[in-house]
Each structure stands twice: as structure tokens, then as C-alpha cells.
Amino acid sequence: MNDAELLRRYAEQASEPAFAEFVQRHIDMVYATALRHVGGNSHAARDAAVRSDRLLAVAAHPDIVFTSDRLAIEAGSWTLHGSLSVRGVARPVVLRVEGAVTTGNRLRLRASARIDRYEFGVTKARGLAARHLDLTLDIVADRS
């Protein structure tokens, strides 16, 4: 299918697969256009693309929220169980605790997990981000 047909399908049928194929074919041009809009700052171009409605849709969903409901020891390692909410879609997540330090009434820990962004409805812009992403949380909890 040529570019004109892909764009026609997108315009007439709102075909996301057609648009994704078109962007994939011309990803360098799409990125270059975004780069010009942010004055040549490559990090800003990437960040703008990630914040857009095609990925995280931060205008409608400004926060990504993890809510823990359980800390456990599994196979000799600490795990933090909870729910991760991205773009208004919540899914259960188990984070591996990689380190913890207590100082007085404060607990600091680092935990991570590999998530599938498709499970949260973040399926567009395949050329910009991998399907499976490594998530790391630095958590600070104060006992009152």
C-alpha cells in the first residue's frame, strides 16, 4: 500500500494501523519536524512526543499513579504489590525491591518492574518507545 492510500484510510476511516505504518515509514521526517518546533532540543522533541495524545495524553491524564497494597517476601526477595494507573487504565503490578534504607522514621526504597505499555492502552508510536518498558520507582515513606 502506498503512502497516499495509507493517508486516505486514516482520513476516511480513522485507521490507526494505516497512520502507524505511515509514521513508521517516515519516522525521521516526523521527528525532524518535532525537533524544529522545539528549537533543536532532542530531549524536548522526545518529551513532547511522549506527552502527546498518541502516547501518554498528559493533558487528559497528567499523573501516573502507583498505589501499593502489600509488601511481601517471595523467593527470598522483597516485592511490592499494587496497582499502576496510566492514562486512566489501572493494572496490577509487582515491583522487585532492589534496595531499602531506614533513617529515623523515614524509609527509602527503590523498586522496579518491566511493564507492557500495551496493557495500559499505550499502543501508538511504535517507533518512539519499546512495547516493554522498565519502570523504576524511588519511594520515600515517613512514619508519623
N, C-alpha and C positions, 0 to 999 in steps of 0.2 A: 504494500500500500504506500503510495507516495505522500509527501507532506501535505499537499492540498487536500487529499482525501481524509487524512487524519484530522486536519483542522475543520473540515466540513462536518465530520462526525462529532467533533467536540462542540461546534457551534450549534448544530441542529439537534443533537441527541444528548448533549451534556456528557459525552462519553469520556470518563476519566481515563480508561485504558488508552484511548486514542491520544489524549493530551499527554499522558505519561510517556508514551512512545515518542511523540514529537519532541518533548523536552529532553528525553534521553538522547535522541539523535543530535540535538543542538545544545547540549548542556554547557559547553564552553561559551557559546554566544549568550545564553541566559545568564550565566554567572558574570560574564563581562559587562552586561547591561546593569546588573545589580551593583557591580563594583563601581561603575561610573556614577551611579546615583548616590553612592556614599563616599565620593571623593577619593577612590582608590584604596580604601582601607579594607583589606581582605577579610579581617575578622568581623568588621561591621557588616560586610556583604553576607558572610555566612550567617551571622546572628540575625540579620533581617530576614533571611530566607527561613531560618528555623522558627522565628517568631510568627511568620505569616500564617494565614489561614490554611495553607497547603500542608503545614506540619502541626505546630503546637497551638495555633489560633489563640495567641495570648490576649487579644482584645476581648474575646468572649470567656477565656479561661486563664486568668492571669497567674493562678497558683497551681503548682504540682504538690500534692499533699500525701505524706505517708503517715498513717496512724497505726501505731503498734498496739497489739492486744495481748502479746505473750512473749516472754523471753524464756528460752529453753536450752538444755544441753542435749545435742543429738550427735551420736557417733564421736563423742569426746570434744565437740566444738560447740560454742555458744551460737545460737541462732535467734534472730529477732523476727517474729511473725507479725504480719499486719496487712494493711490494705494500702495500695498505691492508687491515687486518683490523678489521671492525666486527661485533659480535655473533657472532663465530666464523666469519664469512664473509670470505675474502680475495679481493681483486680487484686486477689490475694498475692502477696509476695513474701518470700522467706529470704531474709538477709543473713549472710555469714558475718559474724562479729570478728573483726580482724585485730582489734586492739581496744583495750579499755584502761582508763586511768581514773582513780578517785583522788580528789583533793578536798578535804573537809566534807562539806555537804554537796559537792559537785561531782558528777560522773560525766566523763567524756568518753565517747566510743566512736569507732569507725566501723561501718558495716557496708557490705556490698552484695550485689546480685546481678545476674545477667537477665535482662528483660527483653521480651519480644514486643517491639513497638506496635506491631500489627494488632496485638491483643487489646490495645488501648485505642484503636481506630486511627492510628497514625500510620497510614499506608501509602501516602503520596510521596513524591520526590525521592524515588529510589536511588537516584544518583548522588544525592546530598548526604544521606545517612544510611548506615547499615540497618538491616532489619533487627538484629540483636545488638543491644547496647549494654555496656557496663555502667551500672549505677552505683555510685559511692556516696554514702551519707556520713557526714561528721555531725554527731549528735551531742548536745550538751543538756544535761538534766540537773536541776537544782532541787535539793530536798528542802522544804520549808517547814 
